[in-house]
């Protein structure tokens, strides 16, 4: 009997609406009703949701400030046979919230973990942005520490995929300015707020226009920023510019110094410069002949 009970214990990630209560699924409602405990990021927010759907499952607080020690406690309960439903304030647990730690610890302990499909703010924003959706990267919230933030912005600057960020209202103006300085004023963006709600707002602007707009309009609510990636043509031009002051022989030598054999170094040099490998070979022969001629002079 104890073995059967233990086999039933699991962690279920339950997505909650990001705005419109009608977006909750029947599976999520059933999981919340059937769970032994609901681990909630903010029990006050979750209580309003549970009351709306007449759900009376006990709750426990699981948030940013207790995520490590509380995760150990919750995993212990799962291993003893209890089913824990994890919810965030809005959206899918584990995306830029403490649920990530709970999942990691549960997996490491060998507990069963399952995630139900449902609302996620960044997917909703991406699909309405009007920007390419085939290749994208989700960055969550930018780091608050200055050095880490600068490094992340430098990485985003080189990104050719569509970039998605979350941002709080009190930091939005600063973030938009930093993005404009790093990526350029003409980079397209979609600024999304109140997603799925009555007053849903998506502003499709350049970063320069976005900064100007929020200079006179105070940000309110949580934001999702969807930002156009660098064009492949621009990225290719920048890659080639790196090698403009380098001879082909120096270019090949650079890869050899990094551990590549001669053939691989030639191949990579040709790819970098967008030229045939034969052209690299001929340039190396010509440079070798010049070196010989120069060496024979008095």
C-alpha positions in Angstrom: 0.0 0.0 0.0 2.8 2.4 0.9 4.6 1.6 -2.4 1.4 2.3 -4.4 1.0 5.6 -2.5 4.6 6.6 -3.2 4.1 5.8 -6.9 1.3 8.4 -7.1 3.3 11.3 -5.8 4.3 13.8 -8.4 4.9 17.4 -9.2 2.5 19.0 -11.6 3.3 22.4 -13.2 -0.1 24.1 -13.6 -0.3 27.2 -15.9 -2.6 29.9 -14.8 -4.1 32.7 -16.9 -1.9 35.7 -17.7 -4.9 37.9 -17.6 -8.2 36.4 -18.8 -9.6 33.8 -16.4 -11.3 32.1 -19.4 -7.9 30.8 -20.5 -7.4 28.3 -17.8 -7.8 24.7 -19.0 -10.0 21.9 -17.7 -6.9 19.8 -17.0 -5.4 22.5 -14.9 -8.6 22.9 -12.9 -8.7 19.1 -12.3 -5.1 19.0 -11.2 -5.6 21.9 -8.7 -8.6 20.1 -7.3 -7.0 16.7 -7.0 -3.6 17.8 -5.7 -2.7 17.3 -2.0 -1.1 20.7 -1.8 -0.8 23.8 -4.1 2.6 25.5 -4.0 1.8 29.1 -4.9 4.2 32.0 -5.6 1.7 34.4 -4.0 -1.1 32.7 -2.0 -3.2 35.8 -2.1 -3.3 35.9 -5.9 -3.9 32.2 -6.1 -6.6 32.3 -3.5 -8.6 34.6 -5.7 -8.2 32.2 -8.6 -9.2 29.2 -6.4 -12.3 31.0 -5.0 -13.4 31.9 -8.5 -13.4 28.2 -9.5 -14.6 26.9 -6.1 -11.4 25.0 -5.4 -10.5 24.3 -1.7 -7.1 22.5 -2.0 -4.7 23.6 0.8 -1.9 26.0 -0.3 1.6 26.6 0.8 3.8 29.6 -0.1 6.6 29.0 -2.5 8.4 32.1 -3.7 11.8 33.7 -4.6 12.9 34.2 -1.0 12.2 30.6 0.2 12.7 28.6 -3.0 15.7 26.5 -2.0 14.7 25.3 1.5 11.0 25.1 0.6 11.8 23.1 -2.5 13.5 20.4 -0.4 10.4 20.3 1.8 8.1 19.9 -1.1 10.2 17.3 -2.8 10.2 15.3 0.4 6.4 15.4 0.4 6.3 14.2 -3.2 8.6 11.3 -2.4 6.3 10.3 0.5 3.4 10.0 -2.0 1.8 13.4 -2.1 1.0 15.3 -5.3 2.1 18.9 -5.4 0.6 21.4 -7.9 2.9 24.3 -8.5 1.5 27.6 -9.8 3.0 31.0 -10.5 1.2 34.4 -10.3 0.5 34.1 -14.0 1.5 31.9 -16.8 3.5 28.7 -16.8 5.7 27.9 -13.7 9.4 27.6 -14.3 9.6 30.5 -16.7 11.5 33.3 -15.0 10.2 32.2 -11.5 11.1 29.9 -8.6 9.4 26.9 -10.2 12.6 26.2 -12.0 14.4 25.4 -8.7 11.6 23.1 -7.6 11.6 21.2 -10.9 15.4 20.8 -10.7 15.4 19.4 -7.2 12.5 17.1 -8.0 14.2 15.7 -11.1 17.5 15.2 -9.1 15.5 13.3 -6.4 13.9 11.0 -9.0 10.4 12.4 -8.5 7.9 12.4 -11.3 7.4 15.8 -12.9 4.8 16.8 -15.5 3.8 20.1 -17.0 0.4 20.9 -18.3 0.0 23.1 -21.4 -1.3 26.6 -21.0 -0.8 30.3 -21.1 2.7 31.8 -21.4 3.2 35.5 -21.8 6.3 35.4 -24.1 4.7 33.1 -26.6 1.5 35.2 -26.7 3.6 38.4 -27.2 5.8 36.8 -29.9 2.9 35.7 -32.0 1.3 39.1 -32.1 4.5 41.1 -32.5 4.6 41.0 -36.3 8.3 40.0 -36.1 9.8 36.7 -37.2 8.6 33.8 -35.1 10.5 30.9 -36.7 13.7 31.5 -34.7 13.7 33.3 -31.4 15.5 33.5 -28.1 13.8 34.1 -24.7 16.1 36.1 -22.3 13.6 36.6 -19.4 14.6 39.6 -17.2 17.9 41.3 -17.9 20.4 41.0 -14.9 20.3 44.0 -12.5 24.0 43.9 -11.8 25.7 46.4 -14.1 28.5 44.2 -15.4 26.3 41.2 -16.1 23.7 43.5 -17.7 26.3 44.9 -20.0 27.5 41.5 -21.0 24.0 40.3 -21.8 23.3 43.4 -23.9 26.4 42.8 -25.9 25.2 39.2 -26.5 21.8 40.5 -27.6 23.4 43.0 -29.9 24.9 40.2 -32.0 21.7 38.1 -32.0 20.1 37.4 -35.4 17.0 35.7 -33.9 14.0 37.6 -32.5 14.7 38.5 -28.8 12.0 38.4 -26.1 12.5 40.1 -22.7 10.3 40.6 -19.6 10.4 43.9 -17.8 8.8 45.6 -14.8 7.2 49.0 -15.2 9.7 50.9 -12.9 12.6 49.7 -15.1 11.1 49.9 -18.5 12.4 53.4 -19.5 16.0 52.5 -18.5 15.9 49.2 -20.3 14.5 50.7 -23.5 17.2 53.4 -23.5 19.9 50.7 -22.9 18.5 48.6 -25.8 18.5 51.6 -28.1 22.1 52.5 -27.3 23.2 48.8 -27.7 21.1 47.8 -30.7 20.5 51.0 -32.6 17.6 53.4 -32.6 16.0 51.9 -35.7 15.6 48.3 -34.4 11.9 47.3 -34.5 10.2 46.2 -31.3 6.7 45.2 -30.1 6.0 46.5 -26.5 3.2 44.3 -25.1 1.2 44.9 -21.9 -2.1 43.7 -20.4 -2.0 40.7 -22.6 -5.3 38.8 -22.9 -7.0 41.5 -20.9 -9.7 44.0 -22.0 -7.1 46.7 -22.4 -4.5 44.6 -24.1 -1.9 46.9 -25.7 0.7 46.1 -28.3 2.8 49.0 -29.6 4.9 48.2 -32.7 7.7 50.8 -32.7 11.4 51.4 -33.3 13.4 51.5 -30.1 13.8 55.3 -30.6 10.0 55.7 -30.9 9.5 53.5 -27.9 11.8 55.7 -25.8 10.1 58.8 -26.9 6.7 57.4 -26.2 7.5 56.4 -22.7 9.2 59.8 -22.0 5.7 61.2 -21.8 3.6 58.1 -21.0 4.4 56.4 -17.6 4.8 52.6 -17.9 2.1 50.6 -16.1 1.8 46.9 -15.7 4.2 44.1 -16.6 5.8 44.2 -20.0 6.9 41.8 -22.7 9.4 43.2 -25.2 9.8 41.5 -28.5 12.8 42.8 -30.4 13.9 42.3 -34.0 17.1 40.4 -34.4 20.1 41.8 -36.4 19.7 41.1 -40.1 21.8 38.3 -41.5 23.2 40.7 -44.1 24.4 43.1 -41.3 25.8 40.2 -39.3 27.7 38.9 -42.2 29.1 42.3 -43.0 30.3 42.7 -39.4 31.9 39.2 -39.5 33.8 40.1 -42.7 34.9 43.5 -41.3 36.8 41.7 -38.5 39.1 40.2 -41.1 39.6 43.3 -43.4 43.0 44.2 -41.8 44.2 40.6 -41.7 45.9 38.9 -44.6 44.7 35.5 -45.7 47.8 33.9 -44.3 47.3 35.6 -40.9 43.7 34.5 -41.0 44.7 30.8 -41.5 47.4 31.1 -38.9 44.8 32.4 -36.4 42.8 29.2 -36.7 46.0 27.0 -36.5 47.0 28.8 -33.3 43.6 27.8 -31.9 44.3 24.1 -32.7 42.9 23.5 -36.1 44.9 21.6 -38.7 46.0 23.3 -41.9 43.1 22.1 -44.0 40.5 22.9 -41.5 42.0 26.4 -41.0 41.9 27.0 -44.7 38.3 25.8 -44.9 37.2 28.1 -42.0 39.0 31.1 -43.5 37.2 30.6 -46.8 33.9 30.4 -45.0 34.6 33.5 -43.0 35.6 35.5 -46.1 32.9 34.0 -48.4 35.5 32.9 -51.0 36.4 29.5 -52.5 39.0 27.4 -50.7 41.1 27.4 -53.9 41.4 31.2 -53.5 42.8 30.8 -50.0 45.2 28.1 -51.2 46.4 30.4 -54.1 46.9 33.4 -51.7 49.0 31.2 -49.4 51.2 30.1 -52.3 51.6 33.7 -53.5 52.6 34.9 -50.0 55.1 32.1 -49.7 56.7 33.0 -53.0 56.9 36.7 -51.9 58.6 35.7 -48.7 61.1 33.6 -50.6 61.8 36.5 -53.0 62.2 39.0 -50.1 64.5 36.6 -48.3 66.8 36.5 -51.3 67.3 40.3 -51.4 70.5 41.9 -49.9 
